[in-house]
């Protein structure tokens, strides 16, 4: 590269610190922006009693596997499968009313709709997309 003899050269790495600071500022702004959206999403996806059917249940990471299985069985439910990327989050199922309340009584940190992992449900909380339409119900 040809340069003007009067031009001073920049020390190597001078632009790296600035670009790293810019990246961290962007990461901070993304976290700051999306934290309320995730909070609203968790609130809207949490279930109240009398919940039945298939749910996502979160237990304490310090809870052993045996206790986790026992707690779900005592709540008159069954475990369907674990959520691979989140330890101690399981898909559970029960057809008896009050399943959500029984899970919470047995130490579940949270019981959520299976739509918790749905990107459309997350984006509908932020207003970016409209929520999924309710399925049409047949007339009585």
RAJO-V865887 format. One record per residue. RES is the residue in three letters. NEAR is the number of other ideal C-beta (glycine too) atoms within 8 Angstrom. Layout:
res = [RES;RES]
near = [NEAR;NEAR]
This chain:
res = [UNK;UNK;UNK;UNK;UNK;UNK;UNK;UNK;UNK;UNK;UNK;UNK;UNK;UNK;UNK;UNK;UNK;UNK;UNK;UNK;UNK;UNK;UNK;UNK;UNK;UNK;UNK;UNK;UNK;UNK;UNK;UNK;UNK;UNK;UNK;UNK;UNK;UNK;UNK;UNK;UNK;UNK;UNK;UNK;UNK;UNK;UNK;UNK;UNK;UNK;UNK;UNK;UNK;UNK;UNK;UNK;UNK;UNK;UNK;UNK;UNK;UNK;UNK;UNK;UNK;UNK;UNK;UNK;UNK;UNK;UNK;UNK;UNK;UNK;UNK;UNK;UNK;UNK;UNK;UNK;UNK;UNK;UNK;UNK;UNK;UNK;UNK;UNK;UNK;UNK;UNK;UNK;UNK;UNK;UNK;UNK;UNK;UNK;UNK;UNK;UNK;UNK;UNK;UNK;UNK;UNK;UNK;UNK;UNK;UNK;UNK;UNK;UNK;UNK;UNK;UNK;UNK;UNK;UNK;UNK;UNK;UNK;UNK;UNK;UNK;UNK;UNK;UNK;UNK;UNK;UNK;UNK;UNK;UNK;UNK;UNK;UNK;UNK;UNK;UNK]
near = [2;2;6;4;4;3;6;3;5;6;5;4;6;8;7;7;8;8;8;8;8;8;8;8;8;8;8;8;8;8;8;7;8;8;8;7;11;9;8;10;12;11;7;7;11;10;10;6;8;9;12;9;8;7;16;14;14;11;12;7;6;3;10;5;5;6;8;13;9;8;14;15;9;8;12;8;13;8;11;8;6;7;10;4;3;7;4;10;9;14;13;15;10;11;5;8;5;10;17;13;10;12;16;10;7;10;9;11;6;8;13;13;10;10;7;11;6;8;5;9;14;11;9;12;10;8;4;5;6;3;7;6;4;5;4;4;5;4;3;2]
